[in-house]
Amino acid sequence: MCRNIKTLYNFEPPATEEEIRAAALQYVRKISGSTNPSAANQGVFDRAVDEVARASATLLGSLVTTAAPRDREAEAAKAHARAVHRFGA
């Protein structure tokens, strides 16, 4: 599951709320061991996702770097090339 969590910091344009929430969802799924919580746990699961997303957004907004922002399309192309090399066409 966590292989789907992507680096969100120092990109141009910056990470969206949707991307941050998707990463938070993957994280909570991983640590809870559940992709679909029971009805009894749904509320606490959703609250955990909200809290992780909020903490992640705070972190991303507070980090400081002198490095130039990375280009999303260039990074996606590199990832695609690695996947082709690893898994074939």
N, C-alpha and C positions, 0 to 999 in steps of 0.2 A: 504493500500500500504506500509506504513512504517514498518509494521511488518516484511518485507523482508530485511530490512537493518540490517545487522549483525555487531557485534563488530569486528573490524579489527585490533585492537592494541594488541600487546604483544602475538603474536602467533608465533609458530615455525612450518613451515617456515613462513616468513612475508607475509602480504597481497600482492597479485599481482596487477598489474595495472588494470587488468580485474575486479577484485573484488572491487577495489576502484571506478572504473567507474560505475559498476552496482549499488553501493550504492549511487553515485552521481545522477544517472538517477532516482532512486527511490525517492530521496529527491526532485529533481526538479519536478517530476511528482506530488508529494504530494503538494508542495507549489503552483504549478501552477493550480492544479485541473484538469490536462489534461494528459492522458496517450498517446494520439496521437494528437499532436498539428496540427493546420491547416497549410496549405502550407505557409500562410502569416507569421506564427509564428515559423516555423521550424528552421530557422537560429538562431533566438534569443534563442530558446529552446536548441539547440545543443551547442551554445556558453555558456549558463548557465551551462550545464552539464560539459563542458570542464573546466570551471572556478571552479566549486565545486570540481571536481576530482583533479584539481591541488592544491587547498587549502587543501583538505583532505590528499593528498600525503605529502604535506609540514608538516601538523600537525603530521601525523603518523611518519614521519622521525625525528621530533623534540622532541617528547615526551620522557621523561626519567622515568624509573622505576627501583626499586630494586627487584621487584617480578620476579620469574622464568617465562619464557615463557610458555604459555598454549599449550597443544597438541590439534591440530585441530580434530583429530579422537576421542579423549576422550570427547571433548566438543560436537561434533556431536552425539556421543552415548548418552550423557546426554540429549541433546535436543530431540533425538528420544524417549528416555524413558519418558520424560515429555509429549510428544505428545501422546504416547500410553496410558499413564495414563489419560490424558485429553480427548482424543477422542476415545479411545479403539483401539483394534488391527485392 
